[in-house]
Amino acid sequence: MSRQRKTAAVLRLLRVEDLELVSRSPGVAAATLTNGRDAEELENDRLNEKIANLEANHPLAHRRLKP
């Protein structure tokens, strides 16, 4: 299975599509897709944490520009 097809399947899972339905489409085991989804969610959590840390340490984080 190509990386592109795996990515597409994991994205479908992240949009809360049914695991069994998604796993039948590309013909890959549900456990493989679940592992990919979990890895993607972990990466998203790490990125969100990094963003929060950067924003908290930014000296102008509390200021907002007026429209």
N, C-alpha and C positions, 0 to 999 in steps of 0.2 A: 504494500500500500504506500502510495507516495506521501511525502510530507504535506503536500497541499491538500490531499483528501483527508488526512488525519486532522489537520488544522480546521478544515471545514466541518468535520464531524464534531470536534470539541467545541467549536463556536455554536453549533446547534444545541449542544448540551447546556452551554452557558446561557442560552436563551430559554432554558427550561423545557426543551422538547423531551419527549419520552425516550428514556435510555434504550429500551428494547427496539423501538422504531428506528432510532438513529443507528444502532449497531447492525440492524439488518440491511440498511441501505448500502454502506460501503463493504459489508461482509467482514467486519472485524469484531472480535470478542468484546462484550460489554465491559469486562474488566479492564481491557486496554484503553477503552474510551474513558472510563472512570478515572484511571490513573492520569490520563492526559488532562482531563478536566480539573482534577485536584491540583496538578502541577501548575496549570494556568491560573487557578484561583490563588494559589500560594504566591505566584509571581505578582499578581495584581495587588495582593495584600502588602507585599514588600514594597512595591512602587508607591502605594498610597501612604505607607509609613514614611518613606523617604521624602515624599512631597510634604507631608505634615511637619517633619523635622526641619526641612528647608524653610517652610513658611514661618514656623515658630522662631527660627533663628534669624530671620530677615528683619533688619532694624525698622523697616517701614511696613511690616506685616499688618499692623493695626490700622494703618491709614487706607482710605479708599478714595479714589479720584471721583469727584462729582461729575455727573453727566453734563 
